[in-house]
């Protein structure tokens, strides 16, 4: 009994079945190539690039930060090519979850789904921290000073 359930957790779904399930979906494709490229760039470039870049360059990296941007840009290009290859092989919604379900199995796909949720939650909180810093700075420029307790993160000693 245990061997049957252990074999089932690594069960893969065939690409044809995934495509058949999404073929009669109620979702309609409405985003064009430009929309998808801009959505991808928006996900990659968050507030953090504007918040941390100047601080990191001034404090630690100096002009060497440009080398890290070039390396990161090349790596992002490779990731984009990987996603393009996967999307052409499995043209359904679901992103990394669907790709991992078809290639490695249900357990890995479930883990990938949880990791994606954690990633988006962390990205949203990073953007929120960056924007809150901008808002506090703008309010300080307008001579509106918020109490330190409102500016600090929860649990941070004031």
C-alpha positions as semicolon CSV with decimal commas, in nm:
position;residue;x (nm);y (nm);z (nm)
1;X;0,000;0,000;0,000
2;X;0,280;0,241;0,086
3;X;0,461;0,176;-0,242
4;X;0,146;0,260;-0,441
5;X;0,105;0,598;-0,269
6;X;0,477;0,672;-0,294
7;X;0,471;0,607;-0,667
8;X;0,164;0,828;-0,704
9;X;0,327;1,137;-0,554
10;X;0,579;1,142;-0,838
11;X;0,313;1,082;-1,102
12;X;0,346;1,313;-1,401
13;X;0,067;1,451;-1,612
14;X;0,119;1,412;-1,988
15;X;0,151;1,730;-2,194
16;X;-0,137;1,621;-2,419
17;X;-0,369;1,588;-2,119
18;X;-0,270;1,931;-1,986
19;X;-0,333;2,087;-2,328
20;X;-0,669;1,907;-2,359
21;X;-0,781;2,031;-2,017
22;X;-0,698;2,392;-2,101
23;X;-0,836;2,365;-2,455
24;X;-1,195;2,399;-2,334
25;X;-1,119;2,647;-2,057
26;X;-1,336;2,952;-1,993
27;X;-1,027;3,173;-1,985
28;X;-0,964;3,369;-2,304
29;X;-0,624;3,493;-2,417
30;X;-0,630;3,871;-2,423
31;X;-0,270;3,977;-2,362
32;X;-0,046;4,044;-2,658
33;X;0,330;4,014;-2,686
34;X;0,392;4,374;-2,573
35;X;0,165;4,328;-2,268
36;X;0,349;4,012;-2,166
37;X;0,694;4,168;-2,210
38;X;0,595;4,472;-2,005
39;X;0,439;4,249;-1,738
40;X;0,762;4,050;-1,716
41;X;0,973;4,364;-1,691
42;X;0,740;4,498;-1,422
43;X;0,781;4,178;-1,220
44;X;1,158;4,181;-1,259
45;X;1,212;4,550;-1,186
46;X;1,049;4,624;-0,856
47;X;1,090;4,916;-0,625
48;X;1,403;4,760;-0,479
49;X;1,613;4,848;-0,782
50;X;1,537;5,214;-0,721
51;X;1,562;5,201;-0,343
52;X;1,876;4,995;-0,289
53;X;2,088;5,074;-0,596
54;X;2,206;5,416;-0,489
55;X;2,271;5,307;-0,133
56;X;2,465;4,996;-0,239
57;X;2,669;5,188;-0,495
58;X;2,756;5,465;-0,252
59;X;2,838;5,245;0,045
60;X;3,002;4,933;-0,095
61;X;3,025;4,881;-0,469
62;X;3,105;5,211;-0,630
63;X;3,134;5,186;-1,007
64;X;3,168;4,806;-0,982
65;X;2,791;4,783;-0,944
66;X;2,764;4,822;-1,321
67;X;2,938;4,486;-1,361
68;X;2,676;4,323;-1,140
69;X;2,399;4,481;-1,351
70;X;2,554;4,344;-1,671
71;X;2,587;3,994;-1,521
72;X;2,231;4,008;-1,387
73;X;2,100;4,128;-1,723
74;X;2,267;3,835;-1,900
75;X;2,125;3,590;-1,645
76;X;1,776;3,740;-1,683
77;X;1,810;3,692;-2,058
78;X;1,889;3,322;-2,006
79;X;1,591;3,286;-1,772
80;X;1,367;3,454;-2,031
81;X;1,491;3,210;-2,296
82;X;1,420;2,915;-2,064
83;X;1,066;3,037;-1,999
84;X;1,013;3,094;-2,372
85;X;1,124;2,738;-2,444
86;X;0,895;2,599;-2,175
87;X;0,603;2,812;-2,291
88;X;0,643;2,690;-2,648
89;X;0,659;2,327;-2,533
90;X;0,361;2,361;-2,297
91;X;0,146;2,658;-2,408
92;X;-0,099;2,658;-2,116
93;X;-0,154;2,880;-1,818
94;X;0,014;2,787;-1,495
95;X;0,375;2,891;-1,551
96;X;0,634;2,705;-1,347
97;X;0,367;2,495;-1,174
98;X;0,248;2,342;-1,502
99;X;0,603;2,295;-1,629
100;X;0,712;2,111;-1,316
101;X;0,391;1,903;-1,310
102;X;0,454;1,781;-1,663
103;X;0,824;1,720;-1,617
104;X;0,888;1,607;-1,258
105;X;0,554;1,522;-1,099
106;X;0,282;1,629;-0,863
107;X;0,488;1,675;-0,545
108;X;0,747;1,894;-0,713
109;X;0,467;2,095;-0,877
110;X;0,300;2,146;-0,541
111;X;0,629;2,262;-0,388
112;X;0,680;2,494;-0,687
113;X;0,333;2,641;-0,633
114;X;0,404;2,708;-0,266
115;X;0,741;2,864;-0,352
116;X;0,575;3,089;-0,610
117;X;0,325;3,207;-0,348
118;X;0,608;3,281;-0,107
119;X;0,804;3,461;-0,379
120;X;0,512;3,686;-0,473
121;X;0,440;3,759;-0,109
122;X;0,801;3,853;-0,043
123;X;0,815;4,064;-0,359
124;X;0,497;4,249;-0,261
125;X;0,632;4,319;0,088
126;X;0,961;4,445;-0,057
127;X;0,775;4,682;-0,286
128;X;0,561;4,798;0,009
129;X;0,872;4,872;0,216
130;X;1,026;5,067;-0,071
131;X;0,715;5,271;-0,136
132;X;0,663;5,342;0,233
133;X;1,016;5,482;0,246
134;X;0,935;5,707;-0,049
135;X;0,611;5,826;0,115
136;X;0,787;5,898;0,446
137;X;1,055;6,093;0,261
138;X;0,795;6,292;0,067
139;X;0,602;6,371;0,383
140;X;0,923;6,482;0,556
141;X;0,995;6,715;0,262
142;X;0,648;6,862;0,310
143;X;0,730;6,911;0,682
144;X;0,487;6,640;0,789
145;X;0,673;6,425;1,037
146;X;0,523;6,089;1,125
147;X;0,605;5,933;1,461
148;X;0,892;5,686;1,452
149;X;0,662;5,410;1,572
150;X;0,456;5,448;1,252
151;X;0,763;5,448;1,029
152;X;0,931;5,140;1,175
153;X;0,854;4,784;1,075
154;X;0,647;4,575;1,317
155;X;0,869;4,429;1,586
156;X;1,152;4,673;1,513
157;X;1,271;4,845;1,832
158;X;1,183;5,215;1,826
